[in-house]
Amino acid sequence: MALNPQTRSWLRTLLDDRVLFDEPMSRHTWFRVGGPADAYVVPERTADLVELVRRAASEGIPYRIVGDGTNLLVRDAGVDGLVIVLRACLREVAVTDRSGETVWVTAMAGARLQRLCRFAAEHGLEGMHFAVGIPGTIGGSVVMNAGTSAGCMADVVDTVTILFPDGATKVLPREQVRFGYRKFSIQEDRSGSEGWVVLGGGFRLRRGDPDRIQKRVIALLERRKATQPLQEPSGGCFFKNPSSGPSAGELIDRAGLKGSRIGGAVVSAVHANFIVNSGSATAADILRLRDRIREAVSKRFGVDLEEEVKIIGR
Ligand SMILES: Cc1cc2nc3c(=O)[nH]c(=O)nc-3n(C[C@H](O)[C@H](O)[C@H](O)COP(=O)(O)OP(=O)(O)OC[C@H]3O[C@@H](n4cnc5c(N)ncnc54)[C@H](O)[C@@H]3O)c2cc1C
């Protein structure tokens, strides 16, 4: 869907050089694949973000928030409408209350999750250890309920601030949002279209011993380096782990798929649940390799693997 001249002109007036038309998403995803977004927009002010969402929603222009694109596969033909990025307008991480044992921290959606982890370590705050080394933004990590076997965002989130498609914003307490395994939803979805945007969150952390926290951060980063193909472009774990039994990575490995390749897409030899881009992959290569993996695992073990990576575009 091409944007009409009025929409292009509105975007240029509102955002000046902070809108790029027909911008290849391969420049903005960790897989390094993906066709063009009709418009890639990076608002600098929250008021501009609100205006973008409100007007796009009211005029039926598709829009999607993208964080760092670390869990995102964009198809080769590109993305209709607006891709909105929050890194220039919602960046703050700050302590809001440290009077007791529990310390409340707010972090805005465009800030990196690793900034919150570093902030916690530097301030001697416990609670973020599970997230050490997970790339991406606060917004993306809330929406994905990012985590590891040591915990997930749901364990530390106290409030989530939401922008609704009609332009209203609301701070939702923990009881009014739902987290699942790499899943997030809100009870009050006024649009029913999931057109809401996470603007940031309030996090409940605890006072801890700074030395111990720092040592644990170093150990966790070392472990990640040893077990994940961090030098190659990927979207992290491609599939969710089944609710019981062996992990997705173990099943893929046992199906003999490590090193399996289609075009430039390869099943990592380091971690079988990572599909990596060896340099020339297209989204179509990755999707065909996904199908091969699913088929082999289903045939061999009777397990249907579900994607963790979000797939968007046409
Ligand atoms: C090397 C590597 C290691 C990884 N390790 C882990 C791990 O250990 N655990 C784990 O859970 N994940 C892991 N991931 C996946 C990924 O890092 C997380 O899911 C991360 O939280 C995604 O953040 P992002 O900003 O990149 O989101 P994106 O990939 O940009 O987006 C993810 C989804 O969230 C939506 N979204 C993003 N921001 C907003 C917002 N503000 N409002 C509404 N919707 C939004 C997007 O539309 C999309 O649907 C890994 C990825 C890589 C590449």
The ligand as a Gaussian input file, in Angstrom:
#p B3LYP/6-31G(d) Opt

LIG

0 1
 C       21.078000     -12.574000      20.178000
 C       19.701000     -12.490000      20.766000
 C       19.461000     -13.019000      22.028000
 C       18.169000     -12.969000      22.583000
 N       17.966000     -13.496000      23.824000
 C       16.715000     -13.455000      24.361000
 C       16.464000     -14.025000      25.658000
 O       17.344000     -14.555000      26.318000
 N       15.187000     -13.955000      26.142000
 C       14.177000     -13.355000      25.440000
 O       13.041000     -13.313000      25.940000
 N       14.393000     -12.815000      24.221000
 C       15.628000     -12.846000      23.673000
 N       15.845000     -12.311000      22.434000
 C       14.703000     -11.694000      21.719000
 C       14.580000     -10.166000      21.926000
 O       15.805000      -9.643000      22.327000
 C       13.515000      -9.780000      22.945000
 O       12.256000     -10.292000      22.609000
 C       13.410000      -8.237000      23.053000
 O       12.752000      -7.931000      24.229000
 C       12.707000      -7.577000      21.879000
 O       12.874000      -6.180000      21.990000
 P       12.906000      -5.220000      20.711000
 O       12.917000      -3.816000      21.181000
 O       14.016000      -5.595000      19.797000
 O       11.504000      -5.570000      20.055000
 P       11.184000      -5.769000      18.501000
 O       11.856000      -7.014000      18.026000
 O       11.462000      -4.519000      17.764000
 O        9.610000      -6.013000      18.555000
 C        9.058000      -7.168000      19.127000
 C        7.522000      -7.031000      19.136000
 O        7.142000      -6.030000      20.070000
 C        6.368000      -5.008000      19.426000
 N        6.734000      -3.751000      20.093000
 C        7.997000      -3.282000      20.324000
 N        7.944000      -2.160000      21.049000
 C        6.638000      -1.882000      21.272000
 C        5.942000      -0.857000      21.972000
 N        6.591000       0.140000      22.590000
 N        4.583000      -0.889000      21.994000
 C        3.889000      -1.888000      21.364000
 N        4.496000      -2.895000      20.688000
 C        5.856000      -2.890000      20.652000
 C        6.762000      -5.073000      17.963000
 O        5.749000      -4.548000      17.118000
 C        6.946000      -6.577000      17.793000
 O        5.683000      -7.217000      17.638000
 C       17.120000     -12.361000      21.854000
 C       17.369000     -11.811000      20.578000
 C       18.638000     -11.882000      20.040000
 C       18.876000     -11.304000      18.683000

